Amino acid sequence: MFIEQAYKGINEWWRVVIVTLFGTGLFILNLIMFLTMDLDVQAEMDAMMELFKSKNLLLAFNLAPFAAILFLLFLLVWALHQRSILSLTTAREKVDFKRILFSFMMVFIYTIVTFVVAYYASPDDYVWQFDASKFSILVLIGLILFPFQIGLEEWLFRGYLMQQIGIAVRNKWMPLLITSIMFGVFHSANPEVAEIGPIIMVFYIGTGLLLGIMTLMDDGLELALGFHFGNNLLAATLLTFEYSALQTDALFKSVAPTGAGVELILPVLIVYPIFLLVLAKKYKWTNWREKLTGKVMPPVPVTSKTEEI
């Protein structure tokens, strides 16, 4: 009963407002700048690269704030809501790290296999740019800092916001939909959107739905955390694009012309359902309708027999 974990804390509206503003502040600021300022995204990226002189340093600079904000989110949930981080993470008695590993390996294997197929189908679209020293530093940065970046997004969207919206509206489908749309909208300032077009929002919102369904069906963030980490780590270390938000010293660089974005819709419509079926089979998910659209009810106070008399 993942959403109902929020009832373990104090949920006055002002506490929710404070935590939400601090948790989403970086995303909101980034979005406001994107919408109100006439910025040349590529020029801004080039300027940042000129300043740092290193893709690894620039990546670390971009990821570091997520660690501070994640710590702040945990602190505010503990101090204002008087809740444990465990209740923000899972309905289980403890975090299931095997689930995190399984979903990580699932997306890891899928990404490697599909890249190998794409590479051998169109080898001219990719350039091998391996540099041992740069790549080793990149992997180290990814292993240390990406958990904070994906952690903030998961604990904020699929954790805190899904739970708080759920107990406010008393159902599960609305927080699933709202947090998925928010997840997509806050990614709309990424350089990929300017390059590929609005169609990429289908991918962002669809990914938010996938992660949200994992969370509700499994009563915890473990599968979403593993999947998100595997996806972002490989996005940084395996293949980079000129227009990507993640400019890295990856193993390969794509030199293929930008597509129409249709290839981003196929995973949402075909691959994501297959992922869910694999997870449903492994973890024996049942009662999908209740898990995804059912009501959220506050716990019934336990009345002692003495009080009843």
KAZI-V208415 format. One line per field, one symbol per residue. phi: phi as a letter, one per 30 degrees, with the letter a starting at -180 (. if undefined). A space follows every 50 residues. Layout:
# KAZI-V208415
phi: ???
This chain:
# KAZI-V208415
phi: .dddddddbcbdeddddddddddceddddddddddccdcdeddddddddd ddibdddddddddeedddddddeeddddddchbdddddcadddadcdddd dddddddddedddddedddddbdddbcdbdbedddddeddddddcdeddd ddddddddcdddddddddcibcdddddddddeedddcdddeddddcjddd dddddddddedddedddchldedddddddddddddcccbbbdcddcdbcd dbbdcdddddjddddeeddcdeededddddddchdbhedddcbddccddd edcdddddd
